[in-house]
Amino acid sequence: MDTAIYAAAASALGVTNLKPLGPGGQKLVAVADGPNGQTIVKIVELAPPYAAVALERARREVGVLASISHPNVVRLESGLVELGTPPFAVCWREECLDGEDLEARRGPIHPWAEVAAMAADVSAGLTAFHDAGAVHRDLSPRNVRCLASGSHKVMDPGIARLLAETTITGPVDPGSYGYMSPEHVSPAARPTFASDVFGLGILMYEQLTGQCPIPFLGDRADYSRRLRDDQAPSIVSRRADLSPAQAKFVDTCLQRQLARRYLDAHEALDALATL
C-alpha cells in the first residue's frame, strides 16, 4: 500500500481517519471521516504511458456524477482534485453506502418480485444517466449496491461515455466480461443507451436463474464471438414459472439486435411498471 498517496488524498480532500478498502477497478478506494460523516475516497493514479487517458476518464466519471442527482445513483460529494504538479494522481469523494453489492448476491435464485424491484431501481438510476446523455457501459453486479433499506443504487460509471464526446482509447476494456452487450465487442457499433438495457437484462437473468445468459468462460475471443453472434437463451428455459409478460420483458432486454431491445432506461422502466 502506498501510504503517501492516501495521505495526499486525505489532505487534499479534507478528510481524516482514512482507511484503504483496496482497489476498485482502476482506482484505489478508501473510507474516511468527512465533513458530514463517513465518505468514500476514490483515487486514480496517473502513471505513464497512460496518464493522460486515466486523467480524462476520471474527469468524465466525476463530470457525469456531478450532472446527476437521483436517489438511485451514488452521490458525488466533491469535485475532482489533482494531487501534485504535474499531477501524479487525482481523487474525489462519494457518499458512503451501507448494504452490499449485487456481487454478494450471486448464485442463489431470487423470486421475481425481488428481482423486479431491483430492476426498477436500476432502471430509474439509469434514466438519470441517459437524460445526461451518458451510457454507463459497465452495469455489473459490482456496480449496483443493495442498501439496507432494500433499495438499490447504481455506482462507478468509470468507463461511462457521453454520446456527444469522442471515445477514449486506452488499456482498459469497456466493460466487465460476462456483463457486456454485443455492441461492446462489435467493431461496427458502439455502446448506446440500449446497451445499458442489455446489461439490466443480464443482471435480471442472473438473479432469476443463478447463471449468466452468455457467460465468460475464460477465452476473450470466444466470448466476443458468442456475444456478437448468439442470441441469449429465453429465460423460460430456466424459469418456466415466470408469466409470459415477465419472460418477455427479460428476453426483450437481452435481444442481440439493438432495434429489438427497449430503446433506453425510460422505455424499460415504463414496460416494467406494467407487469
Secondary structure, DSSP 8 states (H G I E B T S, - for coil): --HHHHHHHHHHHT-EEEEEEEEETTEEEEEEEETTEEEEEEEEE--TTSHHHHHHHHHHHHHHHHT---TTB--B-S--EEETTTTSEEEEEEE---SEEGGGG-SS---HHHHHHHHHHHHHHHHHHHHTTEE-----GGGEEE-TTS-EEE---TT-EETTS----SSS-SS-TTS--HHHH-TT----HHHHHHHHHHHHHHHHHSS-SS---S-HHHHHHHHHH-----GGGT-TTS-HHHHHHHHHHT-SSGGGS-SSHHHHHHHHHT-
